[in-house]
């Protein structure tokens, strides 16, 4: 899937300061023309209509705009879209498949890990990066990893519970996959 | 929020970056982690005409010790690289204590130590850590490299002494003259906040005797403070209670805090003395346990 956006800046310009970049978002290649000052968050939201990525504080504090940049969580309001050229971005839309929620999403649902939901995409992506690296974190490690993501509903207890539940779910899935692999 | 327009360049080599800096004639800024620069541009506190993104330059993400013990941190070494370096606590205890306290975990995936020192925010943690270690910044320009002590590199709030055509290539901590010990303590109102007060203490021991000492103070003055006099009070002694008390007093005197929403001047000065005492007393206990 290739798409080309030329009017992704709110202030379209006729000057030559526009660059063509190719970015992979959730496995889809997008070729877009962007002004260098376009933030990654705005390319994702306004340029590519992936509105699951939220901009909260817009000042690098809250983590609502967190996306995975080559698997590492970054605040997409604090990077320029041009910097994503040639890199793999994962947004919250990349977690679920058409038929199934991601185990992290299932766990946030089961454990009431969201209230208003605004911080949730960032929370889940930060949690994904944590669990990819550390499948069996302690509660303290979860709290530490999430300390760059703010929840203004202050629903932290259930967010931490959700991440721990997701870790258990992913571990048991991994164990089942292994067993199935052995018997087949 | 949108920053003002700028020309974007992403060179592949250090030489190209320096040539672009030369062309920029002081109106170009280097983009490494961008975790301070991008917010400042969005708030329009900074409006460079050109951004030189060095993230595509290979070979700048290193950190580690030379065979002689000199420790080097490349311009693209992220805070998280240091936070996760398992040998750092042994090799650079002050840096190991500071790394997990920089901003928040997501900022640490992008931000860099060298960028933080260059940014020269009086509230930045790395400049005082590097200052306590007697560290330097290596700047490369069209005519080669020069090394600048961090204590001289930071010229004031948000000011460094880099020339317009110089790129900060790496931070360097000189080889120790003895066994390293040290720590960093930071008082913050919440995770990710700037320091209300930060104190870096770096010592090198020859036996029980302090052979070299450095104390750097964060957020208690118009720029990073090197409390050299306080540190000197510890050298040549065995870290006894009297020396610790004198160093804590002198460090508090060297601080120049201002009353603001994070606390009063007297409170911050008190915290400086408390942190110096706490770090040194803990080190003293560790040494006594080892002996």
Interface residues (C-beta under 8 A of the other chain):
Chain A: X10 X11 X13 X15 X17 X19 X35 X36 X37 X39 X58 X59 X60 X61 X63 X66 X69 X72 X73 X74 X75 X77 X78 X79 X80 X82 X83 X126 X144 X145 X146 X147 X148 X149
Chain B: X1 X2 X3 X4 X5 X6 X7 X8 X10 X34 X35 X38 X39 X41 X42 X43 X51 X53 X55 X103 X104 X105 X106 X107 X109 X110 X191 X192
